[in-house]
Amino acid sequence: MNDYVIHTIDTAPESARPSLAGLHTAFGLIPNVAGVMAGSPTLLNSFFAAFGQVRGAGTFTPGERQVLLLSNAVANDCAWAVAFHSFEAVEDGVAPAEVDAIRRRQLPADPRFAALSALTRTLIDKRGHLDDADLRSFAAAGFGDAQVLEVVTCLAISTMSNHAANVARPPLEEAFRSQAWTAGD
């Protein structure tokens, strides 16, 4: 049974309200998972602060960032996040065929997207213990050492929301239902 409250700016604890307002500004709505995360201002505010760094100062294009976040959502079997990041990826210019490949646990055709998706999955599978071949493959796609660390940052942020969504199971917003996904898809 799901007893987690999906907070609004008005119902959230006072210290979570600025982060919810910031997410509303970024997305035009407060994602249900963020409303759930607001039940723990520590979680939501940590997520929001890190999210702002990646979105504002990160080196990945919006499409690359979505490929990375979608790959993480699939690896975490997070249906809510897969739908959300599938929607966002298409909005950010990622071809639907590339999105579909990631959703099927395959690599996209685009070499940079494939390198991001592969490194993301490898970091998760190997618990961060990358070998030289993993790093060479990422570098061959034009990425640098600092971007490996940026992937680590994105994974940490994304894992917060993925795990919160897996625990609380918030309903999928109407806007994202066209991208609904289940782990067996």
N, C-alpha and C positions, 0 to 999 in steps of 0.2 A: 504494500500500500504506500502511496506517495503522499506524505504529509508536509512536504516542503512548500513554504509560501513563496509565491512569485511576487516579490515586492515591486511597488512603483516608487517614484520619487517621494510621494506623500506617505507611503506606509513603511518605507525603509528606515532603519536606524539612522539617526541624524548624521553620523560620521560616514555613512555610505552614500548619502544623497549627492554630494558633488561628483562622485565617480559615476553614478547612474546618469546624472545630467550630462556628463562628458560623453558617455556611450550613446546617449540619445542624440547628441550633436554629431557624433561620428557616423552613426548608422541611420538616423532619422526615426529610430525607435529604440526601446530598451529590450534587447534580446531576452527571451524568457530565462535562459541560463544565467544571465547577469542579474535578473530579478531574484533568482534563487540564491546566487552567490552573495547578494546584499544581506542575506540573513547572517552572514559572517563578514562584518566590515573589514576585518583583517584580510580575508581572502579577496574580497572584491577590490579593496584599495591597493593591495599588492599587485593583483592582476592589472588593474587600470594604470598604475604607475609604470609597470614594465611594458604594457601594451603601447602606451604613449611614446616610450623611447623607441620601440621597434617601428611603429607607424610613422613617427616624426623624424627620427634620426637614422633609421636603418638604411642599408645600402641596396636591399632587394627592391625590384620594381613591385608595384601592387600585384601583378600577375604572379611573379615569382614567389612572393610572400604567400599568396593563396595556395599555390602548388604545395609549398612546404606545410602549411597549416592543414590542408586537405589530406596530405599524405599522413600526417600525424593523427588526424581524426580517424582515418581508416585503420591505421595500426592500433589505435585504442578502441576500435569497434564502437565508436561513439556516433550513434545514428543522428542525434541532434546536430552535432558539429559537422558531420559529413554533409548533411543537407544545407546547413548554413554556409559552409565554405565552398560547396559546389555552386551555390547561388552567387556568392561573392566572386568566385573565380571567373565565372562567365561575365559578370558585371565588370570585372577588371580586365577583360579582353582575352582570357584564356579560352581557346577553342573548345567547344563541347566534347569533341573527340578526345582531347587531352584530359579533360575532367573525367570522362567515362573510363579511360584507361586507369587512372588512379583509383577510382571507385571499385574497379575490378582487380585491384592489387597488382596492376601491371605498370610498367614505366611508360610515360608519355613519349611521343615520337620526337618532340623538340629536344635537342641535346642538352640545353641548359635546364629545362624543366626536368628531364630525366635524371640529370646529375643531382639536382636538389631533392627530388623524390627519393632517389637511391640513397643519398647520404642521410636523409631523414630516417628512412627505414633501417639503415645500417646502424645509425646511432642508437636507435631504440632496441634493435635486435641484439646488438653487442654491448648494450649498457654503457655506451660511450667509449669503449675500447677499440678505437679505429686502428687499422694497420696502415702501412705505407701505401698499399694498393688502393685502399679506400680514399685516401687523401689525394693520390695522384689522379684518380678518376675525376674527383671534384675539381681539381686544378685544371685538368685538361679541358673542362667546359668553360674555363675563363674565370673561375672563382679564386679568391685569395684566402690566405690563412685566417685573416680576421673574419671572413665570412663563415668559416667553419664554426667559430665561436658565436657568431650571430645566429646560426642555425640552432646551436645549443640554447641560446636565449629564447628563440621562438618556440622551441620544443617545450621549454619549462613553462612559458606562459600558456601555451595551448593545452598542455597537460592539466593545468589548473582547471580550465573550463571544461575540458573533456571529462575529467574525473568527476567534477561537480555534476555535469549533465548525466553521466552514467549512474551516479548515486541517486540523484533527485528525479530523473526522468521527466523533465518539463515537457509540456506539449510543444509540438512544432508549430511555429507561427504560420498563418495562412500564406504569407509571402514566400515561404521556403518549401511549401508542400510539394511543389512540382519537382523538387530535388530529393524527396524522401528516399531513405536508404535503410536497409537492414544488413546486419553483419553477413548474412548468407548471400547477399546480392553479388 
